[in-house]
Amino acid sequence: MSKFKGFTDSETFTQVPNGFFRQLLKQIDDATELKVTLYFLWRMEHMDGPFRALSESDFSTTDLGLAVDEIRLGLEKAVERGSLLKVQKARVATEGSGRNDARGYFLLNSPRGRAALQVLESGMWNPEISGSAPMMERPNIFKLYEENIGPLTPLIADALKDAEETYSDEWIAEAIELAVKNNKRSWKYCEAILKRWKEEGRHGQKDQQNPVKSSERYTKSEFAEYLEPE
């Protein structure tokens, strides 16, 4: 067994969804599936842009210590379990090749990942052809509240509007999710979570991201032009 030399004082940290520890960790009984899932989460955390997906070739055999066939099997198990999503998209044919093969993309089974999958499967966008990704779907805070917390009153609507000007949509959505999981379905509970994150950092650490919503981020619905009914 190779002995680990230890972490350094210049490490960067990767955020892992709470659902991984609360549900997935006890369900995964295959080391290969566990490795590719954790590797995916790490790569996702260090990717920019709205389209965050990996192809099979993006999983490093060196980093994982696995053969290509083992990585493929681990990914198949992760997709079967539902932690990852997979979609096949046609590659751009090379001149004179006459081939029209496809590349498999893996996405996290999250609201963002499911929205991306819907657009990819609809054929309205292909990263192999279009290059840049369309904007992602922006959650509607009022709909999110009504579906998860309760009826929308004028006072709550004003509070939600104020929250939108202070916190990112991601923070608000996660705070509501925590309220549901903890069976504390009230806006006061959500607001207490948001205030604590702003003061102490989300997940108990000082967050590098500014909690004040960027003027450019989420100003339009991501994938909106593709998902709106005709």
HELIX and SHEET records of a PDB file:
HELIX    1   1 ASN A   18  GLY A   19  1                                   2    
HELIX    2   2 PHE A   20  LEU A   24  3                                   5    
HELIX    3   3 LEU A   25  GLN A   27  1                                   3    
HELIX    4   4 ALA A   31  GLU A   45  1                                  15    
HELIX    5   5 GLU A   56  ASP A   58  5                                   3    
HELIX    6   6 THR A   61  LEU A   64  1                                   4    
HELIX    7   7 VAL A   68  ARG A   81  1                                  14    
HELIX    8   8 PRO A  111  SER A  122  1                                  12    
HELIX    9   9 PRO A  127  SER A  130  1                                   4    
HELIX   10  10 ILE A  141  ASN A  148  1                                   8    
HELIX   11  11 PRO A  154  THR A  166  1                                  13    
HELIX   12  12 ASP A  169  LYS A  181  1                                  13    
HELIX   13  13 TRP A  187  GLU A  200  1                                  14    
HELIX   14  14 ARG A  202  GLY A  204  5                                   3    
HELIX   15  15 ALA A  224  LEU A  227  1                                   4    
SHEET    1   A 3 LEU A  54  SER A  55  0                                        
SHEET    2   A 3 ALA A 102  LEU A 108 -1                                        
SHEET    3   A 3 LEU A  84  ALA A  90 -1                                        
END                                                                             
